[in-house]
């Protein structure tokens, strides 16, 4: 696709640019033709490719798991039922090991987070030019999209908007359950009376602002670290795939060498894809446990 006509720098920028829809400075609405136009659209611009692939992967997850649930049998299970039961058992073990309270939401939440994040990460193993080229040459003309605006990033977890969206959702759940389980007074006490304590009321009053500053930073750091960890690892992996893809147009020797690099990195990246989904799920469980714990 674009790799045949663009310089290496332009090729990388093309693959890292989202298909962005928003309002142009002149008031009209449409797709951004470059990163500068996308930036000018401001906060309310939508990354269409991130939304499309994340929703599609979520629908695929729901379809196959609901299909396995509907056709579940106590007799000889199908391959799909075996696979789903294995994942459910794995999630159940993880939740039992990290979550001690009683909340029927945590296990389904952990299952959804793990499978959905894994599917989004797994898109990074698809050749970097395959889907973008198909979109540029076949889908874009079908919908009348300007070829210069035909960007397509297929890994939602390389978009900080997606990772921050998931992390903020988890954060809001933890705050909700903290208030529900501990009450406003208990939650406020956790933010103001820890980690420094004193039986002297005067000293306690002096320590409250310090405690609040430390605990508030710790509280806000949870969604930030949760989102940036996933984004950073997946973005770096995608960048390596793009750099390897450039080698395919640099001659036969580098092309063959790039093929071996691509295979090696893809095999190693399977571990990263799975590990990042597991970490995101595990931290979700841990944060929910902290929300239910009384200090």
C-alpha positions as CSV (number, residue, x, y, z in Angstrom):
1,X,0.0,0.0,0.0
2,X,1.5,3.3,1.1
3,X,4.8,1.6,1.7
4,X,5.4,1.5,-2.0
5,X,5.2,5.3,-2.5
6,X,6.0,6.8,0.9
7,X,9.3,7.4,2.6
8,X,10.1,5.4,5.7
9,X,9.1,8.3,8.0
10,X,5.9,8.9,6.1
11,X,5.1,5.2,6.2
12,X,5.5,5.1,9.9
13,X,3.4,8.2,10.5
14,X,0.7,6.7,8.2
15,X,0.5,3.5,10.2
16,X,0.4,5.4,13.5
17,X,-2.4,7.8,12.5
18,X,-6.0,7.0,13.5
19,X,-9.0,7.3,11.2
20,X,-10.3,10.5,12.9
21,X,-13.7,12.1,12.5
22,X,-14.6,15.5,13.9
23,X,-15.2,19.1,13.3
24,X,-12.8,21.1,11.1
25,X,-11.8,24.6,12.0
26,X,-14.1,25.9,9.3
27,X,-17.1,24.3,11.1
28,X,-17.6,21.4,8.7
29,X,-17.5,17.8,9.8
30,X,-15.4,15.1,8.3
31,X,-12.4,12.9,8.4
32,X,-8.9,14.3,9.2
33,X,-6.4,14.1,6.3
34,X,-3.3,14.2,8.6
35,X,-2.2,14.4,12.2
36,X,-2.4,18.2,12.2
37,X,-6.1,18.2,11.2
38,X,-6.9,15.4,13.7
39,X,-5.2,17.5,16.5
40,X,-7.2,20.6,15.4
41,X,-10.5,18.8,15.8
42,X,-9.9,18.8,19.6
43,X,-11.3,16.7,22.4
44,X,-14.6,15.6,20.8
45,X,-12.9,14.0,17.7
46,X,-13.6,10.3,17.4
47,X,-11.1,7.6,16.4
48,X,-13.4,5.7,14.1
49,X,-11.0,2.7,13.7
50,X,-10.5,2.3,17.5
51,X,-14.3,2.4,18.1
52,X,-15.0,0.0,15.2
53,X,-12.4,-2.7,16.1
54,X,-13.0,-2.5,19.8
55,X,-16.8,-2.9,19.4
56,X,-16.4,-5.6,16.8
57,X,-14.1,-7.6,19.0
58,X,-16.4,-7.2,21.9
59,X,-19.3,-8.5,19.8
60,X,-17.2,-11.5,18.7
61,X,-16.4,-12.2,22.3
62,X,-20.1,-12.1,23.4
63,X,-21.2,-14.1,20.4
64,X,-18.9,-17.1,21.0
65,X,-19.2,-17.2,24.7
66,X,-23.0,-16.9,24.6
67,X,-23.0,-19.6,21.9
68,X,-21.0,-21.9,24.2
69,X,-23.3,-21.2,27.1
70,X,-26.4,-21.9,25.1
71,X,-25.1,-25.2,23.7
72,X,-23.3,-26.3,26.9
73,X,-23.9,-29.9,27.8
74,X,-23.1,-32.3,30.7
75,X,-22.2,-34.9,28.1
76,X,-19.3,-34.8,25.7
77,X,-18.4,-31.1,25.4
78,X,-17.6,-29.4,22.1
79,X,-14.2,-27.8,21.4
80,X,-15.7,-24.4,21.9
81,X,-17.3,-25.4,25.3
82,X,-14.0,-26.9,26.4
83,X,-12.1,-23.7,25.5
84,X,-14.7,-21.4,27.2
85,X,-14.8,-23.6,30.3
86,X,-11.0,-23.5,30.5
87,X,-11.0,-19.7,30.4
88,X,-13.8,-19.4,32.9
89,X,-12.0,-21.7,35.3
90,X,-8.8,-19.7,34.9
91,X,-10.6,-16.5,35.6
92,X,-12.4,-18.0,38.6
93,X,-9.1,-19.2,40.1
94,X,-7.6,-15.8,39.6
95,X,-10.6,-14.1,41.3
96,X,-10.6,-16.5,44.2
97,X,-6.9,-16.0,44.8
98,X,-7.1,-12.1,44.8
99,X,-10.6,-11.2,45.9
100,X,-11.9,-12.1,49.3
101,X,-15.1,-10.2,49.5
102,X,-18.5,-11.1,48.1
103,X,-19.5,-9.4,44.8
104,X,-21.0,-11.2,41.9
105,X,-19.8,-8.5,39.5
106,X,-16.1,-9.1,39.9
107,X,-15.7,-12.5,38.1
108,X,-17.7,-11.4,35.0
109,X,-15.9,-8.1,35.0
110,X,-12.5,-9.9,35.2
111,X,-13.6,-12.3,32.4
112,X,-14.7,-9.5,30.2
113,X,-11.6,-7.4,30.8
114,X,-9.2,-10.4,30.1
115,X,-10.8,-11.6,26.9
116,X,-11.6,-8.2,25.5
117,X,-8.1,-6.8,26.1
118,X,-6.6,-10.0,24.8
119,X,-8.5,-9.8,21.5
120,X,-7.6,-6.2,21.1
121,X,-3.9,-7.0,21.7
122,X,-4.1,-10.0,19.4
123,X,-4.8,-7.7,16.5
124,X,-1.2,-6.7,16.7
125,X,-0.2,-10.1,15.3
126,X,-2.0,-9.4,11.9
127,X,0.5,-8.2,9.3
128,X,0.7,-4.4,9.5
129,X,-0.2,-3.7,5.9
130,X,-2.9,-6.3,5.5
131,X,-6.0,-4.6,6.9
132,X,-4.9,-1.0,6.2
133,X,-4.3,-1.9,2.5
134,X,-7.7,-3.6,2.2
135,X,-9.3,-0.6,3.8
136,X,-7.5,1.9,1.5
137,X,-8.1,0.1,-1.8
138,X,-11.5,-1.6,-1.3
139,X,-13.4,-0.2,1.7
140,X,-12.5,3.5,1.3
141,X,-13.6,3.9,-2.3
142,X,-16.8,2.0,-1.5
143,X,-17.8,4.6,1.1
144,X,-16.4,7.5,-0.8
145,X,-13.6,8.1,1.7
146,X,-10.7,10.3,0.5
147,X,-7.6,8.1,0.0
148,X,-5.6,10.7,1.8
149,X,-7.8,10.2,4.9
150,X,-7.8,6.4,4.6
151,X,-6.0,5.7,7.8
152,X,-6.7,2.4,9.7
153,X,-5.1,1.4,13.0
154,X,-6.4,-2.1,13.9
155,X,-5.0,-2.5,17.4
156,X,-7.3,-0.5,19.8
157,X,-5.0,-1.0,22.8
158,X,-2.3,1.1,21.0
159,X,-4.7,4.1,21.3
160,X,-4.5,5.8,24.7
161,X,-8.1,6.8,24.3
162,X,-9.2,3.1,24.5
163,X,-6.9,2.2,27.4
164,X,-7.7,5.3,29.4
165,X,-11.4,4.6,28.7
166,X,-11.2,1.1,30.2
167,X,-9.0,2.2,33.1
168,X,-11.3,5.1,34.0
169,X,-14.3,2.7,34.0
170,X,-12.5,0.4,36.4
171,X,-11.5,3.5,38.5
172,X,-15.1,4.7,38.7
173,X,-16.2,1.2,39.8
174,X,-13.6,1.1,42.6
175,X,-14.7,4.5,43.8
176,X,-18.4,3.5,43.7
177,X,-17.8,0.4,45.7
178,X,-15.5,2.2,48.1
179,X,-18.3,4.6,48.9
180,X,-20.9,1.9,49.0
181,X,-19.0,-0.5,51.3
182,X,-17.2,2.0,53.5
183,X,-19.5,5.0,53.3
184,X,-18.5,8.6,52.7
185,X,-16.9,8.8,56.1
186,X,-14.9,5.7,55.8
187,X,-13.7,6.5,52.3
188,X,-12.8,10.1,53.4
189,X,-11.0,8.6,56.4
190,X,-8.9,6.4,54.1
191,X,-7.8,9.5,52.2
192,X,-7.1,11.7,55.2
193,X,-6.1,9.6,58.2
194,X,-3.5,7.3,56.5
195,X,-0.6,6.6,56.3
196,X,0.5,8.9,59.1
197,X,-1.6,8.6,62.3
198,X,-1.7,10.3,65.7
199,X,-3.9,10.2,68.7
200,X,-3.2,13.9,69.2
201,X,-6.0,15.9,67.5
202,X,-3.7,18.9,66.8
203,X,-1.1,16.7,65.2
204,X,-3.8,14.7,63.4
205,X,-5.1,18.0,61.9
206,X,-1.6,18.9,60.6
207,X,-1.2,15.4,59.1
208,X,-4.6,15.4,57.3
209,X,-3.4,17.6,54.3
210,X,-0.2,15.5,54.0
211,X,-2.2,12.2,54.1
212,X,-4.7,13.5,51.6
213,X,-2.0,14.6,49.2
214,X,-0.3,11.2,49.4
215,X,-3.4,9.1,49.2
216,X,-5.0,11.2,46.4
217,X,-1.9,10.9,44.3
218,X,-2.0,7.1,44.9
219,X,-5.7,7.0,44.0
220,X,-5.3,8.9,40.8
221,X,-2.2,7.0,39.8
222,X,-4.2,3.8,39.6
223,X,-6.1,4.5,36.3
224,X,-3.1,6.4,34.9
225,X,-0.7,3.5,35.4
226,X,-3.3,0.9,34.4
227,X,-3.9,2.6,31.1
228,X,-0.3,3.7,30.3
229,X,1.1,0.3,31.0
230,X,-1.1,-1.4,28.4
231,X,-0.8,1.4,25.9
232,X,3.0,1.6,26.2
233,X,3.7,-2.1,25.8
234,X,1.3,-2.5,22.8
235,X,2.4,0.7,21.1
236,X,6.1,-0.4,21.4
237,X,5.2,-3.8,19.9
238,X,3.3,-2.2,17.0
239,X,6.2,0.1,16.3
240,X,8.6,-2.8,16.1
241,X,6.3,-4.6,13.6
242,X,6.2,-1.4,11.5
243,X,10.0,-1.0,11.5
244,X,10.4,-4.6,10.5
245,X,7.9,-4.2,7.7
246,X,10.0,-1.4,6.2
247,X,12.8,-3.9,5.7
248,X,10.7,-5.8,3.2
249,X,11.1,-2.9,0.7
250,X,14.9,-2.6,1.3
251,X,16.1,-5.4,-0.9
252,X,16.2,-9.2,-0.9
253,X,18.7,-9.7,1.8
254,X,17.1,-7.3,4.3
255,X,13.7,-8.6,3.2
256,X,14.6,-12.2,4.2
257,X,16.2,-11.0,7.4
258,X,13.1,-9.0,8.1
259,X,11.0,-12.1,7.6
260,X,13.0,-14.0,10.3
261,X,12.8,-11.0,12.6
262,X,9.0,-10.7,12.0
263,X,8.5,-14.4,12.9
264,X,10.7,-14.2,16.0
265,X,9.0,-11.0,17.2
266,X,5.5,-12.4,16.5
267,X,6.2,-15.5,18.6
268,X,7.6,-13.5,21.4
269,X,4.8,-11.0,21.1
270,X,2.2,-13.7,21.8
271,X,3.6,-13.7,25.3
272,X,3.3,-9.9,25.6
273,X,-0.3,-9.9,24.2
274,X,-1.4,-12.5,26.8
275,X,0.6,-11.1,29.7
276,X,-0.7,-7.5,29.3
277,X,-4.3,-8.8,29.2
278,X,-3.6,-10.9,32.4
279,X,-2.0,-7.9,34.2
280,X,-4.9,-5.6,33.3
281,X,-7.3,-8.2,34.6
282,X,-5.3,-8.9,37.8
283,X,-5.0,-5.2,38.7
284,X,-8.7,-4.8,38.1
285,X,-9.4,-7.6,40.7
286,X,-6.8,-6.1,43.1
287,X,-8.4,-2.6,42.9
288,X,-11.8,-4.1,43.5
289,X,-10.4,-6.0,46.5
290,X,-9.0,-2.7,47.9
291,X,-12.4,-1.0,47.4
292,X,-14.0,-3.7,49.5
293,X,-11.4,-3.8,52.2
294,X,-11.7,-2.0,55.5
295,X,-8.6,-0.5,57.1
